[in-house]
Amino acid sequence: MKKLFLISIITSLSFSNVTAQKLTAFKSNKGLWGFMDSKTKAEIIKPQYNDAHGFSFGYAAVKKNGKWFYIDKSGKNICEHTFDKAGNFDEYGVANVSNNGKWGELYYGSLMYNSCTLMQGSAGIAKISEESYKQEEKLGWSKEEYDGTATMVDGVDWDAYSNTQLAKTSDELFPNKTNQKTVKQKKYHPNGILSGEGNEVNGKKEGEWKFYNQEGILFEKSNWKNDVAQGNYTFYFTIKNKITPMQTGYFVDGKKDGEQSFYHPNGKKSSSELWNYGTYTKMNSIYDKSGNLISSNGSGNLQTYYSNGQLKFECNHINGFRNGVGIWYYDNGVVMQKVLFKYDANKNSHLTWEIIETNTSQGKPLEKGTLTNGNGTIFNYDKNNKLVSIITYVEGKAFKKDEK
């Protein structure tokens, strides 16, 4: 598959989802496909699909009513798009897809594309996407999960298993609490470096888990219950020889809830947000680099960072909304883009008012778009300086987005 190294990075939370329990597709005696725990064989997602691929980097392609779409490990449809053909997601959050003979790429799971984004580009890109899909198809659609570190749990041929036997329900496998078994687990990156460690009860994460990047640096410590994030969590900056929190907060049923705090690389608090069971409520407080409170109503200069400690974005805010020049940076410190925002007191929101500049990661200017006085376009690029979208604004609000 053609890999596009996007400006954005995969979030730490996304990585946690990838390292969760492994699932395997199985076929019921009614001919419908569902998913079971690869280790315990407990049914996790009820059989309901006409066909299914195994999970790949957190998501699986499934077919119902003649169309393919993608689900997460809770069985939830991750976006509204459906397809005639659907490949597996790769580690960059890209899948090859086709509708009515038109090939393209579906993006999901990055900061730039925080919702499903379908890109159907030039004939050349479409051809690459089609050929990549055919190569996947030729190799065969595995029913077991792949996350870049997958190994056979106990040597069983799960693909054969899924076609000949049925999964057992959790109640059948674990009829009483005395059968529960706690096992300390360690998971590893392909390079042999520890990627995660913690306890599992009947194959599901329980209690505190720690996650590490491929250099062995701790980037997340979180609490789990029955394989769902539950309780306090901390995301860390991945700065060598320095363990510093980047974000702290609380999960309820895998959803952010209550105050979530963010930090400067020096360990001082930078800002906080309020969430209500997975829904963002408002910007709460903003602090300077010394950790001194600037305001408790979301007013002041907000700064966010990459995990390596480099400044990622900064902009003045009023009541939690942008006002003034917002600056985005690459993780090497070079200015990526500058945009002028205006606070709209009447609607308590911000208006995207003018595109000032857009640059490559080497600081060379790129075509930026035409946005002035709230009307016009902004051009967005991937890390290889390829144009990926044009957003049109009318009176400071996004009117439409054209994928390239």
N, C-alpha and C positions, 0 to 999 in steps of 0.2 A: 504494500500500500504506500502511496506517496505520503511522506511525512511532512507536515507543515509545522515548523517550530514557531508557535504563536508568541506574541508579545507577552501574553499572560502566562502564568504558571499554574499548574495543578495545585489546588489547595491542599493543605494538610488534612483537612476533614475528608476530602475525596480519597486520599491515600488510606485513611482508616477504613473507609467502606470497602476498599479493594482487599484489605487484609482480613476482612471478616470471614465467618465460616464459609466453606466452599459448598456449592450446590451442584447437583447433577440432575439433568433432565431425565424423566422416566415416562413410560407410556402405560396408561391404565388399561384394564381389560375392556374398556369402552372405546379404546382407540384415541383417547385424548392425552395430551402431554401436560405434565406438571413438573415440579422440582422438589427434590429431597436433599437432606443433608448428606453429603458425600461420605461422611464417616459413619454416622449412626443409622442412615437410611430412613430417618424420620421425614414424613411428608411436611414440607414447608410451604409450598405454593400448590394449591389444589389443582388437579388435572382439569384443564379447560381450553387448551389450545389444540389446533389441528396439526401443528408442527412447532418445533422449537430447536434453537441452537443452544449450546452450552453458554454459561455466563463467560464474558470476556471483559476483564478490567472493570467489573462491577455491574455490567448490564448484559441483557440477553435479548436476542431477536426472537420473537414468537409470532405465530400466524393464526389469525382467526378471521372467519368470513372472507377468505380469499386474499387478505392483506397482511403484510408483515408490519410490526411495530416493535418498540423496545420497552422493556420493563426493568425496574430495579429489583433488589432482593426482597422487597416487601410485596412484589407483584404489581406495583403501581406503574402505570404508563408514564414514561418520563416526558413525553411531548405529544403534540397533536398530529404530527406527520405519520402517514402510513405509506407503504411501498409495495411494489410488485416483487422486488428482490432486495434483500438486506444482508450485508456482510457483518462481520464481528467488529466491535470497537477495538482499536489498538491502544497502546499506552499513552498516546497523545490525545485521546478522546475523539478519534475520527473513525467513521465507518463508511464503507462504499455502499451506495444505494441507487436504486433505479425506479422510475415511474414512467410508464408509457414509452419505454425505450430510451428515456433520457437519463444519463448517468450523472452522478454528482457525489458530494461528500457531506455527511451529517456530522456536525460538531456538537459535543456536549461535555460539560464538566470542567470548564475553565473559567477564569475570571473575566476574560474578554467575551466569551459566549456562555453566560450563566444560565441560558435556556437553550433548547435545541435550535440550532441554526443550520439550515440547508443551503449548501453552496453548489450551484450548477453553473460551472464556468465555461471556458472555451472548449472547442472541440478536442484540443490536445489534452486538457485536464480530464474531460469526460472519457477519453480513450484510455487514459491511465487508470481511472477509477474502474472502468469496465474490465480491463485486463487483470487488475488486482483482485477483483471479485471472482473472476473465472479461476484464478490461481487458488484462491481460498476454496472454491467449490470443488476443484480438482482434488485437493488434499482431503476433502471430506469435512463435514460439519460435526465436530466432536460434541458429545453430550455432557462431558465433564467440564468443569470450570477451568479457565486459564487466567492468571493474573501476573504473568511474567516470572513467577516463582513456583508455579504449580508442580506438584509431584503426585504420583499415585499414592493414595492413602494406605492401602494394604496390598497392592499388587493386583487387585481385582480389575477385570476388564469392564469398566463401568458402562461403556457404550453397549456391550452385549447384555449386561445386566439390565440396563434401562429398557431394552426391547423384550425381555423375557420374563421379568418379575415385577412385582408391585412394591412400592415403598410401603413401609409400615408407619402408622401414625405415632405421634409422640406418646400417646396413652398406651399403645401396644408395647412400645419399647421400654417405657418407664412407668409402669403402673403404680408405683409408689415411690416415695422419697428415698427409701432405703436403697433403691437401685441407682441413685444418682452417684456419679463418680467425678471427683475433682482431679484434674490433671494439669500440672504446670507445663506450659507450652513455650517453645521458642521457635520463631520463624526466621528465615534467612533470605537475604538478597541473592541473586545469581552469582555475585562475586564472593559469597561466603560470609559476608558481614551480617551480623544480627539485625533483623528488621523489626522484630516485635517480640515482646515477652509478657506473659501473664497467665492467669488460670482460666481453664475451660471446664465447664460442668456439662457433661453429656454433649461435648463438641461445640459449646457456645461460650463466648467470652463472658467472664464473670469477675467482678471486682476491678482492681486497678491494672491497667495495661500501659506499657511504655513502647513507643515506636521510634525507630532510628532511620536516618537516611543512609545512603550507600557508602558514606564515609564513617558511619558508626556514630554520628552525632545525634543526640536525643532531640527530637522536634515535637513530640507530643506525649503527654501523660493524661490519661482519661479513665473514667470509671464506667463500668458496663454492668448490665443486668440482662440475662437471657439474650446476649448478643446485640443488645441495643444500648447506645450511649445513654447513661443515666447518672446524673450527679455532676460533680466538679470536673473541670478539664483545664489544662494549660497547654498552649502551643508555645514553643520556644524558638528564639532566633538560632539559626544554625551557624553560629560563630565559633570557630575552634577554640578550645580551652576556656570557654566562657558560657556558662549556663544562665541565660537571661530570658525571662518570660516575654513573649510577644503578644499573647492574648490569653485572658482567663475568663471563665464564665461557668455557666451551669446548663446542663441538658436535662430535659424531661421527655422521656420516650423518644430520644434522638433529635429533639427539637430544642433550639435555643430558647431559654426562658429566664426572665429577670435581667439584671444588669450584666453586660458583657464589657470587660475592660481591655484596653489596648495600651501598649507601652513603647517608650522610646528605647533605643538599643542600650542606653545606660541603665535601664531597669526602672526608670521613673515613669509613672503613669502618664499617658498622652491624651487619652479620651475614654469615654464610656458611652454605651448605647443601651437603650431599654428594648427588650423583646417580650412578646407575649405568646408563648407556646408556638414558636416557629415563625411568628410574624414580627417584622421590625416595627417598632412603635415610634421612636424618636432618638435624635442625638441628645445625650444627657449633659455630660461635662467635658470641658476641654482644659488641658494643663500645658504649661510650658515645659521646656527640656529639663528644668530643675524639679519638676513635679509639683509646681505651684499652681493652684487652681486659677484659671483665667475667668471661667464662667460656668455656671451650673444650668444654663439654658441653651447650650449648643452654639454659643457665640464666641468667635475668636479664630485664630489661625490653626487649622487642623492639619496634622501631619500623619501619614501612614508610611509603612516601611515594608521592604522585601525581607524575606527570612534571613538573607545575608547581612542585614543591618543597613543596607542602602536606602535612602529616601525614595519612596515610590510616588507619593502624591502630596501636594500641599495647596491649601486654598483658605482664604478667610471665609468664615461662616456667620450668618445671622439666624438665630433661632433654629439652628441645625441645617440651614440651606446655604448653598454656595453664593458668595458675593465678592466679586473681584476676579483677578487672574488665577485660574487653576492651572497648576503645572504638574505634568506626569513625567516621570523619569524612567530610563532603562535601569536595569540592575547594575550597570557599570557607572551610573551617575550622570550620564549624558541626558539632556532634555529631550524627551520624546515628543511632547505636544504642549502647547499653551492655548488655553481657551478663556475668553472673558465671560463671566457670569454676572447676572443681575438678580438681586433679591426682589421678589414681588411680594410686598407687604400685604396687598389686598387678598392674594390667594395663599399667602404663607408658603411660597415655593420659590424655586429659582428658575430663571430663564437663561438658556444658552444663547449668548448674544453675539460673539465674534470669534472666529478662528484666527489665532495670531501666528502660530507657526507649527510645523510638523517636521521632524527630522529622523534620519536613520540613526542607528546605534553608534555610528561614527561621527554624528553631528552634522551630516550633510542634509540640506533642505530637501523635502519632498513636496509634491503638489498637495496643498493643504485643503483646498475647497474654496467656496465663495462666501461663507457665512459672514454677514455684517448686519448690524441693527436687528438681529433676531431672525433674518431671512437668508436662506442660501443653504449651502452644503458643507459637510465635513467629510474628508476622505480618511479612511482607516486602513492600516497596513498590518501585515504579519511581520515576524522578525526578519524575514528574508526580503522585506521591502516590497512585497507583492500586495497590490490593492485588493482588499477583501470585501469592503463594503463602502457605500456612499449613503450617508444619512442626510435627509432633507429636513430643514427646520422652517416652520412658519410661526412668526411672532414669538420666537424663543422656545417653541415646543417641537419635539420630534414629530414629523408628519409621516415619513415613510423611510424604509431602509431597503436599499437595493444591494443584494449580494452579488459579488463578482466571481 
